[in-house]
């Protein structure tokens, strides 16, 4: 690595390691990427940017004020919790397509709700591009719907819409003749999710996420059973506790609520754990694709980070329970045991448990799954540590069984691990679809008690 001399000097410093994580580990690491703390790609030890980051499209993130911002091509996204404004670290997502056009394309078709731009209110991205939805004076159902959208059977979908209450504090999101969900914009709660036709949709659920300035992101999630063209439907409810698809009432042509940011996403994997929304993708009159994020350390920057005799990787992430075998981090090798990784921390989305594996030239060595079941969007602090006859993994203060017969590499070949992928794996199908708060690595095997300490 170009910074080897700097690293050697840092590691040889006397005790008083300069960071609480290092103190708990009992030694300074060789690499420390504190994405949440620094909101940068720089290594804390050297001050160098060792990470190569790519994404071949724009992407959005939430800034420290809770506002949705745009990151241009190949620029990393350091995002925040939209409610607490906590710094969450580096956002790594799979590629997604927003199949919904902008909210102005929610046509009326005589559905008795007027839609118009309202520059008096600030939208979730800090602009004045929100729209007000105003039920007319009829005693009827007041709603809007999109044009026909092609949906594929066997695929999971998420439909989300940003909504801000005014006089009206209830809204319904639906897919024509498929499913719908109802939302209480007064308390910020889901009041129901329902299937219209079991031959069209299944596994229907919903969530609501609070944003700044009184906005909520309301999300309808479902598995499409059959392939067909259907419309997005949005209903205004006169009661915050409404739990039916088509509430009927008399409007006055003035009272309103606001909407912004219509998004319909199709999952990349039909065998994933279920539907989940990703960051907002701007559209106007056609579908828009957000490319996948890739963060890796390769080439000269990789030299010296990984050892053929002992390693301890620590990674702190926010977990998306429905993503397809998401990786926290992975040392990638095309030579190790004929597989494509040398050391990994990955989730099994079928049971929401964490797996730690080590491949050497002797084949698969460490292969442990922690018994802990992680909930959606929980914080996971994982470790994978090994040396000869001594491998173990764990998370959040709990360790797996130890592998006491772990064989090392039979030659000192640095090509056994060629790069480090952060928040992903050897293919783009295993992206974390959430945030990496921190990745830290030692080229030693940290003792068990220290592993417990750094993950608690």
Buried (B, 14 or more C-beta within 10 A) or exposed (E): BEBEEBBEEBBEEEEEBEBEBBBBBBBBBBBBBBBBBBBBBBBBBBEBEBBBBBBEBBBBBBBEEBBBBEBEEBEBBBBBBBEEBEBBBBBBBBBBBBBBBBBBBBBEEEBBBBBEEBEEBBBBBBEEBBBBBBBBEBEBBBBBBBEEBEBEEEBBBBBBBBBBBBBBBBBBBBBBBBBBBBBBBEEBEBBBBBBBEEEBBBBBBBBBBBBBEBBBBBBBBBBBBEEBEBBBBBBBBBBBBBBBBBBBBEBEEEBBBBBBBBBBBBBBBBEBBBBBBBBBBBBEEEBBEBBBBBBBBBEEBBBBBBBBEBBBBBBBBBBBBBBBBBBBBBBBBBBBBEBBBBBBBBBBBEEBBBBBBBBBBEEEBBBBBBEBEBEBBBBBBBBBBBBEEBBBBBBBEBBBEBBEEBBBBEEEEEEBBBBBBBBBBBEBBBBBBBBBBBBBBBBBBBBBEBBBBBBE
